[in-house]
Amino acid sequence: MKCSAAAIVLAASGASAYSVNRSTIRQLGQKNVAAQSSRRAGSSMKMEDFGLFKNTGIGFEDIWDGQEVISEVGLENRLNQDGLRYRLNRTQKEADEVGRLGDLPGFTVNLPLIGKTYLGPPKVASVWEALGFTATSNNEARQAEKIKAIEKARDAVKGVKGGKGKEIRSEWLPKYGYP
């Protein structure tokens, strides 16, 4: 039987891929909290005024009231109003047209801390779309927005940040295929 020198050294030192001691078992499932964090807590809080600046023009409600971009749900609802998809999900209208996956039933439960929650199949055309493999943000509304953006860029005299616009677009069209 042949043994390499490395195998003999590892065996002699007691190193094994299968060795487990009590301390590693005891630490399973526990968080490792670093002694010193590289993240500065002071720079993470951006817009917390506790109502002190209400009705001053610089308060949270004064700046963000009515803005959909403050939450992902609000942004998704706003984009769905225009027929645009958010994060590759079908709009509510498109999802209703497709129906539930496999016409399987689902049910709504009232969970503590979460509230009303639907448990059941998603409104997608296939399992692959539910897993994200065939999901796409491409639909008629997005194509219309893309055409509007191309026309706007083609007709714009000034470029980004007031730079060259119309002069360099004639070079971009043959090179990249879009303005």
Backbone hydrogen bonds, N-H to C=O, Kabsch-Sander energy under -0.5 kcal/mol:
donor,donor_aa,acceptor,acceptor_aa,energy
8,I,4,S,-1.7
9,V,5,A,-2.2
10,L,6,A,-2.4
11,A,7,A,-2.3
12,A,8,I,-2.3
13,S,9,V,-1.9
14,G,10,L,-0.8
14,G,11,A,-0.5
15,A,10,L,-1.5
19,S,16,S,-0.8
25,I,21,N,-1.6
26,R,22,R,-2.7
27,Q,23,S,-1.4
28,L,25,I,-1.0
30,Q,27,Q,-1.8
33,V,31,K,-0.8
34,A,32,N,-0.6
41,A,39,R,-0.6
43,S,40,R,-0.6
44,S,41,A,-1.0
45,M,41,A,-0.8
46,K,44,S,-0.7
49,D,47,M,-0.5
52,L,49,D,-2.6
54,K,51,G,-1.1
56,T,53,F,-1.6
59,G,53,F,-0.6
63,I,59,G,-1.9
64,W,60,F,-3.0
65,D,61,E,-1.9
67,Q,64,W,-2.2
68,E,66,G,-0.6
70,I,67,Q,-0.9
71,S,68,E,-1.4
75,L,71,S,-2.2
76,E,72,E,-2.6
77,N,73,V,-2.5
78,R,74,G,-2.2
79,L,75,L,-2.5
80,N,76,E,-2.3
81,Q,77,N,-1.3
82,D,78,R,-0.9
82,D,79,L,-0.6
83,G,80,N,-1.1
84,L,79,L,-2.6
86,Y,89,N,-0.6
89,N,86,Y,-1.7
95,A,91,T,-2.8
96,D,92,Q,-2.2
97,E,93,K,-1.7
98,V,94,E,-1.8
99,G,95,A,-2.6
101,L,122,P,-2.0
103,D,100,R,-1.9
104,L,101,L,-1.4
107,F,119,L,-2.4
109,V,117,T,-2.7
111,L,109,V,-0.8
111,L,115,G,-2.5
114,I,112,P,-0.5
115,G,111,L,-2.8
117,T,109,V,-2.9
119,L,107,F,-3.2
120,G,118,Y,-0.6
124,V,122,P,-1.4
130,A,126,S,-1.7
131,L,127,V,-1.9
132,G,128,W,-0.6
132,G,129,E,-0.7
133,F,128,W,-2.0
134,T,128,W,-0.8
139,N,137,S,-0.7
143,Q,139,N,-2.2
144,A,140,E,-2.3
145,E,141,A,-2.1
146,K,142,R,-2.4
147,I,143,Q,-2.2
148,K,144,A,-2.2
149,A,145,E,-2.3
150,I,146,K,-2.3
151,E,147,I,-2.4
152,K,148,K,-2.5
153,A,149,A,-2.5
154,R,150,I,-2.4
155,D,151,E,-2.0
156,A,152,K,-1.0
159,G,163,G,-2.5
162,G,159,G,-1.4
163,G,160,V,-1.7
166,K,157,V,-1.6
169,R,165,G,-1.4
170,S,166,K,-0.8
171,E,168,I,-0.7
172,W,168,I,-1.4
173,L,169,R,-2.2
175,K,171,E,-1.1
176,Y,172,W,-3.9
177,G,172,W,-1.0
177,G,173,L,-1.4
